[in-house]
Amino acid sequence: MRVGIGLPTSTPGASRDLLLEWSVRADRGPFSTLAVVDRIAYPNFEPFTALAAAAALTRRIDLATMAAIGPLRNTALLAKQAASIDALSVGRLTLGLAVGARGNDYDAAGIDHRGRGRRLGEQLDEIRTIWEGEQIGPKCARPSGPRLLVGGGSGEALLRMARSSDGYMHGGGPPRAFAGAAARARAAWTDAGRPGAPLLWGMGYYALGEGTSDAGAGYLRDYYAFAGPFADKIAAANLTTPGAVADFVRGYQEAGCDELVLFPTVSSMDQLDRLAEVLG
């Protein structure tokens, strides 16, 4: 299993200098991927802009959206943004797409959230066609375009994943939750008649070091405020000790995860170094 790290584009105090230095140092290892989240109605950096900056500063590490909210974007522009980052990074992009769970993102964008699942299904097919065509460039580094993954826990989301993508992105939770979602993703893949198996990605949150746990939990409560009381459970699952991180990584590996990305919940450069030490 590969282990990546999140770029802190949405944590309180995230800044230009932090993101640029974080990208450079993440590229040195041991991380496999540098990933970003996506929101509209939140004070985060726009994900494709952040990845473009990271692409210019890195040479080795893969880049990913976990996950971009497809229906908030014009499909042709979304395909062009992804192709541009894939070309700038020489084929290092994984494009994760989902419908998003927050209605205020759709309200802020002036887009009706109804029918967003159907819209994402259409986008998945259209994006491939755009990448393989000649009208909208630049050309992707790979003929078929970036790896394309789909997130979401509903049966419809898994059907979209199995029909039109390279794999599945799980939205977080303990290893046992990932194991259940992975089993459903594999079953949907087989039912769709796809050969082989889907790529399986997972994610988690961490804050390491004295005085970081409360700040990290506060960020998660705010970021997931739309979920009501469940936000407290997400905050409580923040990994705050090296042992907790190691157990989480081991659990995901045993559950068959191909790539696990751990997102920092505080904006401090030492979080990258602390996680690298645990993984090392």
C-alpha positions in Angstrom: 0.0 0.0 0.0 1.2 3.5 -0.9 0.8 6.3 1.6 0.3 9.9 0.6 -0.2 13.2 2.4 -2.7 16.0 2.1 -1.7 19.5 1.1 -3.2 21.7 3.9 -5.3 24.0 1.7 -8.3 24.2 4.0 -6.8 24.2 7.5 -6.9 27.5 9.5 -3.9 29.6 8.8 -3.0 27.9 5.5 -0.8 30.3 3.5 1.1 30.6 0.3 4.4 30.0 1.9 3.2 26.9 3.8 1.7 25.3 0.7 4.8 25.9 -1.4 7.3 24.7 1.2 5.0 21.7 2.0 4.9 20.7 -1.7 8.7 20.9 -2.0 9.4 18.8 1.1 6.6 16.3 0.4 8.3 15.6 -3.0 11.4 14.4 -1.1 9.5 11.5 0.3 8.5 9.2 1.7 5.0 10.1 0.5 3.5 8.7 -2.7 0.9 11.4 -3.4 0.0 15.0 -2.6 -3.7 15.5 -2.4 -6.2 18.3 -2.0 -9.9 18.7 -1.0 -12.5 20.8 -2.7 -15.0 23.3 -1.3 -16.7 26.5 -2.6 -18.3 27.9 0.5 -15.2 27.6 2.7 -12.0 29.6 3.1 -9.8 27.1 1.3 -7.5 27.4 -1.7 -9.1 26.3 -5.0 -7.9 22.7 -5.6 -6.7 22.9 -9.2 -4.9 26.1 -8.6 -3.1 24.6 -5.6 -2.2 21.5 -7.6 -0.8 23.6 -10.5 1.5 25.3 -8.0 2.6 22.0 -6.6 3.1 20.6 -10.1 5.6 23.3 -10.9 7.6 22.7 -7.7 7.7 18.9 -7.7 9.1 16.2 -9.9 8.4 12.8 -8.2 5.3 12.8 -6.1 1.9 12.1 -7.6 -1.0 14.7 -7.3 -4.6 14.0 -6.6 -8.0 15.6 -5.9 -9.9 13.9 -3.0 -12.3 14.7 -4.4 -13.2 17.5 -6.7 -16.9 18.2 -6.8 -17.6 17.5 -10.5 -21.2 18.9 -10.9 -20.1 22.3 -9.6 -17.9 22.7 -12.8 -18.5 23.0 -16.5 -17.4 19.7 -17.9 -15.2 21.0 -20.7 -13.4 23.4 -18.2 -13.0 20.6 -15.7 -11.5 18.3 -18.3 -9.2 21.1 -19.5 -8.1 21.9 -15.9 -7.2 18.3 -15.2 -5.5 17.9 -18.6 -3.4 21.0 -17.9 -2.2 19.7 -14.5 -1.5 16.3 -15.9 0.6 17.8 -18.7 2.4 20.2 -16.3 3.2 17.3 -13.9 4.1 14.9 -16.8 1.3 12.4 -16.0 1.3 12.5 -12.2 -2.4 13.5 -11.7 -5.2 11.3 -10.3 -8.6 13.0 -10.7 -11.0 12.0 -8.0 -14.5 13.2 -8.5 -17.7 13.1 -6.3 -21.0 14.9 -6.0 -20.2 16.6 -2.7 -22.3 16.4 0.4 -22.8 20.1 1.3 -25.7 22.0 -0.2 -24.1 25.4 0.6 -21.4 24.7 -2.0 -24.0 24.4 -4.6 -25.9 27.5 -3.3 -22.7 29.5 -3.4 -22.0 28.5 -7.0 -25.6 29.2 -8.1 -26.1 25.6 -9.2 -29.1 23.4 -8.4 -27.9 20.4 -6.4 -30.8 18.3 -7.6 -29.7 15.7 -10.2 -26.1 16.1 -9.3 -25.5 12.3 -9.3 -26.9 12.0 -12.9 -24.8 15.0 -13.9 -21.6 13.4 -12.5 -22.3 10.2 -14.4 -22.6 12.2 -17.6 -19.4 14.1 -16.8 -17.4 10.9 -16.3 -18.2 9.8 -19.9 -17.7 13.2 -21.4 -14.3 13.9 -19.7 -12.8 10.8 -21.3 -14.1 11.8 -24.7 -12.6 15.3 -24.3 -9.2 14.0 -23.2 -9.0 11.6 -26.2 -10.2 14.3 -28.7 -8.4 17.1 -30.4 -10.5 20.1 -29.8 -9.8 20.8 -26.2 -6.2 20.7 -25.0 -3.5 20.4 -23.8 -2.9 16.8 -24.5 -2.6 14.7 -21.4 0.6 13.0 -20.7 -1.1 9.6 -21.1 -3.3 9.0 -24.1 -6.3 8.0 -22.0 -5.9 10.9 -19.6 -5.3 10.9 -15.8 -6.4 8.1 -13.5 -10.0 8.7 -12.8 -11.5 7.7 -9.5 -15.0 8.2 -8.0 -16.1 8.8 -4.4 -19.4 8.3 -2.7 -21.0 5.6 -0.6 -24.4 5.1 -2.3 -25.3 2.3 -4.7 -25.6 4.8 -7.5 -22.1 6.2 -6.7 -20.6 2.7 -6.8 -22.4 2.0 -10.1 -20.9 5.2 -11.6 -17.5 4.2 -10.3 -17.7 0.7 -11.8 -19.0 1.8 -15.1 -16.9 4.8 -15.9 -13.7 5.1 -13.8 -10.5 3.3 -12.7 -11.4 2.9 -9.1 -13.0 4.1 -5.8 -12.2 6.8 -3.3 -13.5 6.2 0.2 -14.4 9.2 2.3 -12.6 8.3 5.5 -13.4 6.4 8.7 -11.8 3.5 10.6 -10.3 0.6 8.6 -13.4 -1.6 9.2 -15.5 1.0 7.4 -13.1 1.1 4.5 -13.1 -2.7 4.3 -16.9 -2.7 4.0 -16.9 0.0 1.3 -14.1 -1.8 -0.6 -16.1 -5.0 -0.7 -19.1 -3.2 -2.1 -16.8 -1.4 -4.7 -15.3 -4.7 -5.8 -18.8 -6.3 -6.1 -20.0 -3.4 -8.2 -17.0 -3.7 -10.4 -17.6 -7.4 -11.0 -21.3 -6.8 -11.6 -20.4 -4.2 -14.3 -18.4 -6.9 -16.1 -15.1 -5.0 -15.6 -11.9 -7.2 -15.7 -9.5 -7.1 -12.8 -10.2 -5.0 -9.8 -10.8 -1.3 -9.0 -8.1 0.9 -7.5 -9.1 1.5 -3.9 -8.1 4.7 -2.1 -8.7 5.7 1.5 -8.1 8.8 3.6 -7.7 9.8 7.2 -6.9 12.9 9.4 -4.1 13.5 11.8 -2.5 16.1 14.1 0.8 15.1 15.8 2.6 16.8 18.6 1.8 18.5 21.9 -1.0 21.1 21.7 -2.3 20.1 18.3 -5.2 17.7 19.1 -7.7 20.4 20.2 -6.9 22.6 17.2 -7.2 19.7 14.8 -10.5 18.6 16.3 -11.8 22.1 16.1 -11.0 22.3 12.4 -12.8 19.0 11.7 -15.9 20.1 13.6 -16.0 23.2 11.5 -15.3 21.5 8.2 -18.0 18.9 8.8 -20.4 21.2 10.6 -23.0 20.3 8.0 -23.1 16.8 9.4 -24.5 17.9 12.7 -23.6 15.8 15.8 -21.7 13.3 13.5 -19.0 16.0 13.2 -18.0 15.3 16.8 -17.3 11.6 15.8 -15.2 12.7 12.9 -13.2 15.0 15.2 -12.8 12.3 17.8 -11.3 10.0 15.1 -8.4 12.5 14.4 -5.2 10.5 14.7 -3.1 12.3 17.4 -0.4 9.8 18.4 2.3 7.9 16.4 0.7 4.7 17.6 -2.7 5.7 16.3 -1.3 6.6 12.9 0.6 3.3 12.7 -2.4 1.2 13.6 -4.6 3.1 11.1 -2.1 2.6 8.3 -1.8 -1.1 9.2 -5.6 -1.5 9.3 -6.0 0.0 5.9 -3.3 -2.1 4.4 -4.9 -5.3 5.8 -8.2 -4.2 4.4 -6.7 -4.1 0.8 -6.3 -0.4 0.3 -4.0 0.6 -2.6 -3.4 4.2 -1.6 -4.1 5.8 1.8 -3.8 9.6 2.0 -3.5 11.3 5.5 -4.6 14.9 5.7 -3.1 17.3 8.4 -5.7 19.1 10.5 -3.4 21.9 11.6 -1.3 24.3 9.5 2.2 23.6 10.7 5.2 22.5 8.7 6.3 20.1 11.4 3.2 18.0 10.7 4.8 16.8 7.5 8.0 15.9 9.3 6.2 14.1 12.1 4.2 12.0 9.7 7.3 11.1 7.7 9.0 10.0 10.9 6.1 7.7 11.8 6.0 6.2 8.3 9.8 5.9 8.2 
